[in-house]
Amino acid sequence: MELSSAQARSAVRSKPRNAHFSGRNTVSGSIARIVYVAYPELSPVRLDGLGILSQLLQSELSNVRRETAYLPSFPLWQIGSLLAITAWLYWSILAHLVGQWWNSPDFSHGFFVPLFSAYVVWQERRKLASIPLRPSWAGLGIVAIAMCTLIVGQLGAELFLSRFSLLILLAGLIVLFGGWHFLRALFFPLAFLILMIPIPAIAFNQIAFPLQLLASQVASVILPWLGVPVLREGNVINLPAMPLEVAEACSGIRSLMSLVTLSIIYGYLMEKRLWLRWLLAFASIPIAVAANNVRIIGTGLLAQYWSPEMAQGFYHTSWGWITFVISLLMLYGLHGLINWVLQKARAAE
């Protein structure tokens, strides 16, 4: 015998409110019961759909909780105190460092260094969370060394020592609160931070001047092959059209520092094999030197066959950007060539 729609509705309502949800003690069951009470005309099938949706939402919330659990937790008052003391000690030093990044084209890559280190730490958060924290009092000794380095740097007006002491301080705090295993896991992003510190002037000159001589020597050898007679005097190349001086800015030190930094970033993002990352980082040095030599030779050719103005002003500056792009393309091409050779070797086996 068939029931009318009114009788069927009354039969459904006569059942216990939670007959369809017996045994459900989850959030999804609670949501379904509330909806069933408010809208009794909904069928159990549709309520099951709501239950599935609420279960998915609950799963997403649990995933978020697990993501936040990957980061090791420390008392907030300790973190706040350490940040306040560090900011008080290094505020003027860091402000001067950022100003040097902004004003000096030789070290403008420094802005990317701490951002990339923070990115690496975030990417390794699951691995870091699996490392047990084993605080070591040896960290206090490292912190003491950092403070001594800071004092020596401040008294001797040596900016490099003052800035480098911050990295020593970070290493000491990591050992003090996390242990040596934690420092080992953070060694790469911590060591990468050294590239944000401009090298001392005495070391800068020791690197830049030999690069100036090398660029002038290579250009004085190549240009005669291309029909341009030259007379070299130190780092000055005398062309028939004009004298061409390979100044400090043309030594290639600027593109060298930036290319080394970007090659390490490129290797980390694009390559998993550790040996190939090291190879790309070391290969960036001769690539930068070779690209700068091409720049000097190209400038000599333009000055001789086109106009001496091509070796000055805007054209000279634009050549620097073009050279850097060429260096990046050479690095990318080297990586592709190595992968192609390795694939061929595997196919031959």
C-alpha positions in Angstrom: 0.0 0.0 0.0 1.4 3.4 -1.0 1.5 6.3 1.4 0.5 9.8 0.6 3.1 12.5 0.6 1.6 13.9 3.9 1.8 10.5 5.5 5.4 10.0 4.3 6.4 13.4 5.7 4.8 12.6 9.1 6.5 9.2 9.1 9.9 10.8 8.6 9.2 13.4 11.3 8.1 10.7 13.7 11.5 9.1 13.6 14.1 10.2 16.1 15.9 13.4 15.0 19.3 11.8 14.9 18.3 8.4 13.6 20.3 9.0 10.4 23.3 10.1 12.4 23.7 7.5 15.0 27.3 6.8 15.9 28.6 10.1 14.4 30.4 12.1 17.0 32.4 14.2 14.5 32.0 17.7 13.5 30.3 16.6 10.3 27.6 14.7 12.2 26.9 17.8 14.4 26.5 20.0 11.3 24.2 17.5 9.7 22.0 17.3 12.8 21.7 21.1 13.0 20.7 21.3 9.3 18.2 18.4 9.7 16.5 20.2 12.7 16.3 23.5 10.8 15.3 22.0 7.5 13.5 18.6 8.2 12.4 18.4 4.5 16.0 17.6 3.4 16.6 14.0 2.6 19.2 11.9 4.3 21.1 11.6 1.0 21.5 15.4 0.8 22.5 15.5 4.4 25.2 12.9 3.8 26.5 15.3 1.1 26.7 18.1 3.7 28.5 15.7 6.0 31.1 14.9 3.3 31.6 18.6 2.7 32.1 19.3 6.4 34.5 16.4 6.7 36.5 17.9 3.9 36.6 21.2 5.7 37.7 19.5 8.9 40.4 17.7 6.9 41.7 21.0 5.5 41.8 22.5 9.0 43.8 19.5 10.3 46.2 20.0 7.4 46.8 23.6 8.4 47.4 22.5 12.0 50.0 20.0 10.8 51.7 22.7 8.6 52.1 25.0 11.6 53.3 22.1 13.7 56.3 21.6 11.4 57.9 24.7 12.9 59.7 24.3 16.2 58.2 26.2 19.0 60.1 28.4 21.4 58.7 30.6 24.2 57.6 33.9 22.8 59.2 35.9 25.6 62.6 34.4 24.7 62.2 35.2 21.0 61.0 38.7 21.7 63.9 39.4 24.1 66.5 38.1 21.6 65.0 40.1 18.8 65.0 43.3 20.9 68.6 42.8 22.0 69.8 41.9 18.5 68.0 44.9 17.0 69.5 47.2 19.6 73.1 45.9 18.9 72.9 45.8 15.1 70.4 48.5 14.1 72.9 51.0 12.9 75.1 48.3 11.3 72.1 46.8 9.3 70.9 50.3 8.3 74.3 51.1 6.9 74.4 47.7 5.1 71.0 48.3 3.4 72.1 51.7 2.4 75.2 50.3 0.7 73.0 47.8 -1.1 70.9 50.6 -2.4 73.6 53.1 -3.3 76.4 50.8 -4.6 75.7 48.8 -7.9 78.5 46.4 -6.9 76.4 45.0 -4.1 72.8 45.5 -5.1 72.3 41.7 -5.1 72.4 41.9 -1.3 68.6 42.4 -1.2 68.0 38.9 -2.6 70.3 37.1 -0.2 68.3 37.2 3.1 65.0 36.6 1.2 66.4 33.5 -0.4 67.8 32.2 2.9 64.4 32.7 4.5 62.8 30.8 1.6 65.2 27.9 2.1 64.4 27.7 5.8 60.7 27.6 5.0 61.1 24.9 2.4 63.0 22.8 4.9 60.5 23.3 7.7 59.4 19.6 7.8 63.0 18.4 8.0 63.7 20.9 10.7 60.6 19.8 12.7 61.9 16.2 12.7 65.2 17.2 14.3 65.1 16.8 18.1 66.1 20.0 19.9 69.2 19.4 22.0 70.3 22.8 23.4 74.0 23.1 24.0 75.7 25.5 26.4 78.5 25.7 23.8 76.3 28.2 22.0 77.1 30.7 24.8 80.8 30.5 23.8 79.9 31.2 20.1 77.8 34.1 21.2 80.8 35.4 23.2 83.0 35.1 20.1 80.4 37.1 18.2 80.3 39.9 20.8 84.1 40.1 20.7 84.1 40.3 16.9 81.5 43.0 17.1 83.6 45.0 19.6 86.8 44.7 17.5 84.9 45.7 14.4 83.4 48.7 16.0 86.6 49.9 17.6 88.6 49.3 14.5 86.0 50.8 12.2 86.0 47.6 10.2 82.5 47.2 8.7 83.1 43.6 7.5 83.9 42.3 11.0 80.9 44.1 12.6 78.5 42.7 10.0 80.1 39.2 10.0 79.6 39.1 13.8 75.8 38.9 13.2 76.2 35.6 11.4 78.4 34.2 14.2 75.7 35.4 16.7 73.0 33.6 14.7 75.0 30.4 14.7 75.6 30.7 18.5 71.9 31.2 19.2 71.0 28.2 17.0 73.4 26.0 18.9 72.2 27.4 22.3 68.5 26.7 21.7 68.5 24.0 19.0 71.8 22.1 19.2 74.6 21.2 16.8 72.3 19.0 14.6 70.0 22.0 14.1 73.0 24.2 13.1 74.1 21.5 10.6 70.6 21.5 9.1 70.6 25.3 8.8 74.2 25.6 7.6 73.4 26.3 3.9 71.0 29.2 4.4 73.2 30.6 7.2 76.4 30.4 5.1 74.6 31.9 2.1 74.0 35.1 4.1 77.7 35.9 3.9 77.1 36.9 0.3 75.0 39.9 1.5 78.1 41.4 3.2 80.3 43.5 0.9 83.9 42.2 1.0 86.5 44.4 2.6 88.0 47.2 0.5 91.5 45.7 0.8 90.2 42.3 -0.6 88.1 44.1 -3.2 91.1 45.9 -4.6 93.1 42.7 -4.6 90.5 41.1 -6.8 89.5 44.0 -9.0 92.9 45.1 -10.1 94.0 41.7 -11.5 90.7 41.4 -13.3 91.3 44.9 -14.8 94.8 43.7 -16.1 93.4 40.4 -17.4 90.6 42.1 -19.3 93.0 44.6 -20.9 95.5 41.9 -21.8 92.8 39.7 -23.5 91.4 42.7 -25.4 94.9 43.7 -26.6 95.4 40.2 -28.0 91.9 39.8 -29.6 91.4 43.2 -31.1 94.4 43.1 -33.5 93.0 39.8 -34.9 89.8 41.8 -35.7 91.7 44.6 -37.4 92.1 47.1 -34.6 95.7 48.0 -33.7 96.2 48.6 -30.0 98.9 49.7 -27.7 98.4 48.6 -24.1 99.8 50.5 -21.1 98.8 48.7 -17.9 95.0 48.8 -17.9 94.8 51.4 -20.6 94.2 50.3 -24.2 95.2 52.9 -26.7 93.1 52.6 -29.9 93.5 54.7 -33.0 90.2 56.4 -32.3 90.6 56.9 -28.5 92.3 55.5 -25.4 90.1 52.9 -23.7 90.7 52.6 -19.9 89.6 49.4 -18.2 88.6 51.0 -14.9 87.6 49.4 -11.7 83.9 49.4 -12.7 84.9 47.5 -15.9 86.9 44.9 -14.1 83.9 42.5 -13.9 83.9 42.3 -10.1 80.3 43.6 -10.1 78.9 40.9 -12.4 81.1 38.3 -10.7 79.6 38.8 -7.3 76.1 39.0 -8.7 76.5 36.0 -10.9 77.9 33.8 -8.2 75.0 34.7 -6.0 72.4 34.0 -8.7 74.2 30.8 -9.7 73.8 29.4 -6.2 70.1 30.4 -6.2 69.6 28.9 -9.7 71.4 25.6 -8.7 69.2 25.2 -5.6 65.9 25.8 -7.4 66.7 24.0 -10.6 69.0 21.1 -9.7 68.8 18.4 -7.0 72.2 16.9 -7.5 74.6 18.4 -5.0 77.8 18.0 -7.1 76.1 19.8 -10.0 75.1 22.7 -7.8 78.7 23.1 -6.8 79.8 22.9 -10.4 77.4 25.6 -11.5 78.5 27.9 -8.6 82.2 27.5 -9.5 81.6 27.7 -13.2 80.0 31.2 -12.7 83.5 32.6 -12.0 85.1 32.0 -15.4 81.8 32.7 -17.1 81.6 36.2 -15.5 85.3 36.8 -16.4 84.8 35.7 -20.0 81.6 37.7 -20.5 83.4 40.8 -19.2 86.3 40.3 -21.7 83.7 40.1 -24.4 82.3 43.4 -23.2 85.7 45.1 -23.4 86.4 43.7 -26.9 82.9 44.8 -28.1 83.4 48.3 -26.6 86.7 48.6 -28.5 85.2 47.5 -31.8 82.3 50.0 -31.4 84.6 52.8 -30.5 86.8 52.1 -33.5 84.4 51.3 -36.2 81.3 53.2 -35.1 81.9 56.1 -32.8 83.9 56.9 -29.7 80.7 57.9 -28.0 79.7 54.2 -27.9 82.4 53.7 -25.2 80.9 56.3 -22.9 77.7 57.3 -21.2 74.5 55.4 -21.7 76.0 52.9 -24.3 78.7 52.0 -21.9 76.3 51.4 -19.0 73.9 49.4 -21.2 76.8 47.1 -22.2 77.1 46.1 -18.6 73.5 44.9 -18.5 73.8 43.1 -21.8 77.0 41.4 -20.5 75.2 40.2 -17.4 72.3 38.8 -19.4 74.9 37.0 -21.6 76.4 35.5 -18.5 73.1 34.2 -17.3 72.4 32.6 -20.7 75.9 31.0 -20.7 75.2 29.5 -17.2 71.8 28.2 -18.3 73.4 26.8 -21.5 76.1 25.0 -19.4 73.5 23.4 -17.2 71.5 22.2 -20.3 74.7 20.9 -21.9 75.6 18.9 -18.8 72.1 17.4 -18.6 72.2 16.5 -22.3 75.6 14.7 -21.9 74.4 12.8 -18.8 71.3 11.7 -20.7 73.3 10.5 -23.6 75.6 8.6 -21.3 72.7 6.9 -19.6 71.1 6.0 -23.0 74.5 4.5 -24.1 74.5 2.2 -21.1 
